[in-house]
Amino acid sequence: MRELTAWLDAPEAAAFPYRPVLAEFHRVGKHFVADGLLASLAAARERLAELPPEASVAPGRRLLDGFLDTALDKWDGRYDYPTYTALVLLAAPDAGPGTRVRDHRDRLVAMLLADLLRFEREAAAGATGLFPELRPDASLVAKRYRLALRVALPALRRLGLDHPDPGAEPGEAARLLWETVSGALDEGERQVLRLSMLPVYVSHDEYLFVRVLQAFEATFALLVVRLRASIAALDADDEAGAVRSLGVAESALAESAPLFSLLATMQAAAFQEFRQFTEGASAIQSRGYKLVESLCRTPDAERLHSHAYRSVPEVRAGVLDGQRTLDDAYRGYRARRGDGEDVRDGLTGAMAGFASALRRWRQTHYRLAVRMLGERSGTGYTEGTPYLSAVRRIPVFDSVPTASAPDSGTEDEARAGAGAQRTAGVTVG
């Protein structure tokens, strides 16, 4: 590519030719990008490494480093879930003031879903040729509008942004969502939206798949911060602070639940088409989810030494180093107060509420996977639905007993998932 060759002669992060590079990735899908382009991108990475140290903080350098890390994962032989979902570009924080992190999560979720609906609208109108395989029909697109808006609206309200009327015509509401969010974005955020979409193939529904996974990861990042805040609050004997943090975490999980319904609108035929090129990447490699799980209670030895935790070595190392959990903090707080074992108060209720929300999340995840995969193995060398079936039964806490989540998903998820399976001729588990 002429633009990239010219850039290699005078490398400057802010001047990198993203547009033509991204266009080629989108034309064929990451899995099919020509070796010549990938070799040039690898050369670009080498040229950046050769620049003087002060260039590492030049404008645009962090973004370019993140893009090259994501774009060259298959070339390097290190393709996995974090690179598939471009998490380094989205830079969701897992530390810092709680309000700032919640704002970041809300802004990111609103961006991702507004961009998804923009793509759906443009594809439905024939205004884009991107990812043309297996376009969904109008009724499925309308359902996607409605479900994405349901997740985005609470975030928009907290951010103080205008939001569409929930009763508006879905296509019009989707248009207003993008206009509202787009008008609030700076150029850096727009660039992140563009660069964080690198599907492996050209199936229309992979756009939906990637954006939903990214939105879930934004929520996990918030949960990690709130769980750590709850632990710190209990260690400081601040029961009210712990209850508040757990309430934020529980509400974030509840608000994200319609993402499963949205994901269930994915056509199974499209999913089976692009997932054959995602071997090596699996949500089992989600650092955010493992942090949430391991901050609630210390994983049992069998799970800690399983492939699931070996896939996230930094999280596993933290657990092995004695990472403090909410279970630990709760027991310590009760011991200092001299409480008996059977305590029923606001703190116990808050922990039970969060645990129930997380168990429902796991159950819905499992049921959706069964609809999409049946008994097929998962990607990333995982066991697929048998693995998820086992994980959904792991206790959230040991210190607070909670009832099992009901074996059911949402009404939208059930209808949309079953319909997608019938269309694809896949047996519903």
Solvent accessible surface area in square Angstrom, and as a share of the most:
residue,aa,sasa,rsa
1,M,92,0.41
2,R,202,0.74
3,E,80,0.36
4,L,2,0.01
5,T,81,0.47
6,A,64,0.49
7,W,13,0.04
8,L,35,0.17
9,D,118,0.61
10,A,73,0.56
11,P,22,0.14
12,E,102,0.46
13,A,7,0.05
14,A,68,0.53
15,A,62,0.48
16,F,10,0.04
17,P,19,0.12
18,Y,21,0.08
19,R,181,0.66
20,P,35,0.22
21,V,0,0.00
22,L,16,0.08
23,A,59,0.45
24,E,41,0.18
25,F,2,0.01
26,H,20,0.09
27,R,162,0.59
28,V,31,0.18
29,G,0,0.00
30,K,5,0.02
31,H,80,0.36
32,F,94,0.39
33,V,9,0.05
34,A,61,0.47
35,D,100,0.52
36,G,51,0.49
37,L,14,0.07
38,L,16,0.08
39,A,45,0.35
40,S,33,0.21
41,L,0,0.00
42,A,11,0.09
43,A,35,0.27
44,A,0,0.00
45,R,79,0.29
46,E,108,0.48
47,R,75,0.27
48,L,4,0.02
49,A,80,0.62
50,E,121,0.54
51,L,44,0.22
52,P,71,0.44
53,P,114,0.72
54,E,121,0.54
55,A,19,0.15
56,S,63,0.40
57,V,129,0.74
58,A,39,0.30
59,P,109,0.69
60,G,32,0.31
61,R,28,0.10
62,R,188,0.69
63,L,43,0.21
64,L,0,0.00
65,D,63,0.33
66,G,4,0.04
67,F,0,0.00
68,L,1,0.01
69,D,51,0.26
70,T,1,0.00
71,A,1,0.01
72,L,0,0.00
73,D,0,0.00
74,K,53,0.23
75,W,104,0.36
76,D,56,0.29
77,G,69,0.66
78,R,84,0.31
79,Y,23,0.09
80,D,41,0.21
81,Y,8,0.03
82,P,46,0.29
83,T,13,0.07
84,Y,8,0.03
85,T,0,0.00
86,A,1,0.00
87,L,43,0.21
88,V,80,0.46
89,L,13,0.06
90,L,9,0.05
91,A,41,0.32
92,A,39,0.30
93,P,27,0.17
94,D,33,0.17
95,A,63,0.49
96,G,41,0.39
97,P,88,0.55
98,G,18,0.17
99,T,104,0.60
100,R,120,0.44
101,V,2,0.01
102,R,46,0.17
103,D,64,0.33
104,H,59,0.26
105,R,3,0.01
106,D,0,0.00
107,R,75,0.27
108,L,9,0.04
109,V,0,0.00
110,A,2,0.01
111,M,8,0.04
112,L,0,0.00
113,L,0,0.00
114,A,0,0.00
115,D,6,0.03
116,L,0,0.00
117,L,0,0.00
118,R,49,0.18
119,F,2,0.01
120,E,1,0.00
121,R,75,0.28
122,E,56,0.25
123,A,12,0.09
124,A,73,0.57
125,A,83,0.64
126,G,65,0.62
127,A,74,0.58
128,T,28,0.16
129,G,64,0.61
130,L,68,0.34
131,F,1,0.01
132,P,70,0.44
133,E,64,0.29
134,L,82,0.41
135,R,79,0.29
136,P,18,0.11
137,D,90,0.47
138,A,86,0.67
139,S,82,0.53
140,L,35,0.18
141,V,9,0.05
142,A,38,0.30
143,K,46,0.20
144,R,0,0.00
145,Y,18,0.07
146,R,90,0.33
147,L,0,0.00
148,A,0,0.00
149,L,15,0.07
150,R,108,0.39
151,V,1,0.00
152,A,0,0.00
153,L,13,0.07
154,P,30,0.19
155,A,0,0.00
156,L,0,0.00
157,R,122,0.44
158,R,89,0.32
159,L,44,0.22
160,G,66,0.64
161,L,43,0.22
162,D,114,0.59
163,H,75,0.33
164,P,6,0.03
165,D,93,0.48
166,P,93,0.58
167,G,71,0.69
168,A,32,0.25
169,E,111,0.50
170,P,45,0.28
171,G,17,0.16
172,E,67,0.30
173,A,2,0.02
174,A,0,0.00
175,R,73,0.27
176,L,61,0.31
177,L,0,0.00
178,W,49,0.17
179,E,90,0.40
180,T,33,0.19
181,V,3,0.02
182,S,13,0.08
183,G,66,0.63
184,A,33,0.26
185,L,16,0.08
186,D,84,0.44
187,E,108,0.49
188,G,41,0.40
189,E,35,0.15
190,R,74,0.27
191,Q,35,0.16
192,V,28,0.16
193,L,7,0.04
194,R,88,0.32
195,L,0,0.00
196,S,0,0.00
197,M,2,0.01
198,L,3,0.02
199,P,1,0.01
200,V,0,0.00
201,Y,34,0.13
202,V,19,0.11
203,S,1,0.00
204,H,2,0.01
205,D,0,0.00
206,E,0,0.00
207,Y,9,0.03
208,L,0,0.00
209,F,32,0.14
210,V,1,0.00
211,R,1,0.00
212,V,0,0.00
213,L,21,0.11
214,Q,1,0.00
215,A,0,0.00
216,F,10,0.04
217,E,12,0.05
218,A,2,0.01
219,T,1,0.00
220,F,7,0.03
221,A,11,0.08
222,L,1,0.01
223,L,0,0.00
224,V,1,0.01
225,V,10,0.06
226,R,38,0.14
227,L,0,0.00
228,R,89,0.32
229,A,33,0.25
230,S,0,0.00
231,I,14,0.07
232,A,62,0.48
233,A,13,0.10
234,L,0,0.00
235,D,62,0.32
236,A,77,0.59
237,D,82,0.43
238,D,59,0.31
239,E,42,0.19
240,A,58,0.45
241,G,9,0.09
242,A,0,0.00
243,V,47,0.27
244,R,154,0.56
245,S,3,0.02
246,L,1,0.00
247,G,35,0.33
248,V,34,0.20
249,A,0,0.00
250,E,54,0.24
251,S,41,0.26
252,A,1,0.01
253,L,6,0.03
254,A,59,0.45
255,E,34,0.15
256,S,0,0.00
257,A,36,0.28
258,P,15,0.10
259,L,0,0.00
260,F,5,0.02
261,S,1,0.00
262,L,0,0.00
263,L,16,0.08
264,A,0,0.00
265,T,0,0.00
266,M,3,0.01
267,Q,27,0.12
268,A,0,0.00
269,A,44,0.34
270,A,0,0.00
271,F,22,0.09
272,Q,44,0.20
273,E,56,0.25
274,F,1,0.00
275,R,34,0.12
276,Q,106,0.47
277,F,33,0.14
278,T,7,0.04
279,E,86,0.39
280,G,10,0.09
281,A,5,0.04
282,S,15,0.10
283,A,47,0.37
284,I,13,0.06
285,Q,25,0.11
286,S,3,0.02
287,R,98,0.36
288,G,12,0.11
289,Y,21,0.08
290,K,2,0.01
291,L,7,0.03
292,V,1,0.00
293,E,6,0.03
294,S,0,0.00
295,L,4,0.02
296,C,1,0.01
297,R,15,0.05
298,T,70,0.41
299,P,8,0.05
300,D,79,0.41
301,A,69,0.53
302,E,152,0.68
303,R,26,0.10
304,L,12,0.06
305,H,89,0.40
306,S,34,0.22
307,H,92,0.41
308,A,1,0.01
309,Y,0,0.00
310,R,130,0.47
311,S,27,0.18
312,V,4,0.02
313,P,86,0.54
314,E,91,0.41
315,V,4,0.02
316,R,38,0.14
317,A,48,0.37
318,G,25,0.24
319,V,14,0.08
320,L,96,0.48
321,D,127,0.66
322,G,60,0.58
323,Q,42,0.19
324,R,102,0.37
325,T,2,0.01
326,L,0,0.00
327,D,3,0.02
328,D,50,0.26
329,A,0,0.00
330,Y,15,0.06
331,R,116,0.42
332,G,20,0.19
333,Y,10,0.04
334,R,16,0.06
335,A,77,0.60
336,R,126,0.46
337,R,127,0.46
338,G,65,0.62
339,D,44,0.23
340,G,55,0.53
341,E,180,0.81
342,D,114,0.59
343,V,29,0.17
344,R,205,0.75
345,D,47,0.24
346,G,49,0.47
347,L,0,0.00
348,T,19,0.11
349,G,43,0.41
350,A,15,0.12
351,M,0,0.00
352,A,28,0.22
353,G,19,0.18
354,F,0,0.00
355,A,0,0.00
356,S,32,0.20
357,A,6,0.05
358,L,0,0.00
359,R,28,0.10
360,R,108,0.39
361,W,27,0.09
362,R,9,0.03
363,Q,10,0.04
364,T,13,0.07
365,H,49,0.22
366,Y,39,0.15
367,R,62,0.23
368,L,6,0.03
369,A,12,0.09
370,V,11,0.06
371,R,19,0.07
372,M,7,0.03
373,L,16,0.08
374,G,12,0.12
375,E,135,0.60
376,R,102,0.37
377,S,74,0.47
378,G,10,0.10
379,T,25,0.15
380,G,0,0.00
381,Y,163,0.62
382,T,16,0.09
383,E,119,0.53
384,G,6,0.06
385,T,2,0.01
386,P,61,0.39
387,Y,43,0.16
388,L,28,0.14
389,S,20,0.13
390,A,63,0.49
391,V,12,0.07
392,R,37,0.14
393,R,147,0.54
394,I,29,0.15
395,P,56,0.35
396,V,3,0.02
397,F,10,0.04
398,D,77,0.40
399,S,26,0.17
400,V,3,0.02
401,P,122,0.77
402,T,41,0.24
403,A,82,0.64
404,S,85,0.55
405,A,22,0.17
406,P,81,0.51
407,D,94,0.49
408,S,60,0.39
409,G,23,0.23
410,T,49,0.28
411,E,121,0.54
412,D,11,0.06
413,E,0,0.00
414,A,35,0.27
415,R,121,0.44
416,A,6,0.05
417,G,0,0.00
418,A,24,0.19
419,G,22,0.21
420,A,10,0.08
421,Q,0,0.00
422,R,176,0.64
423,T,111,0.64
424,A,34,0.26
425,G,69,0.66
426,V,24,0.14
427,T,112,0.65
428,V,66,0.38
429,G,71,0.69
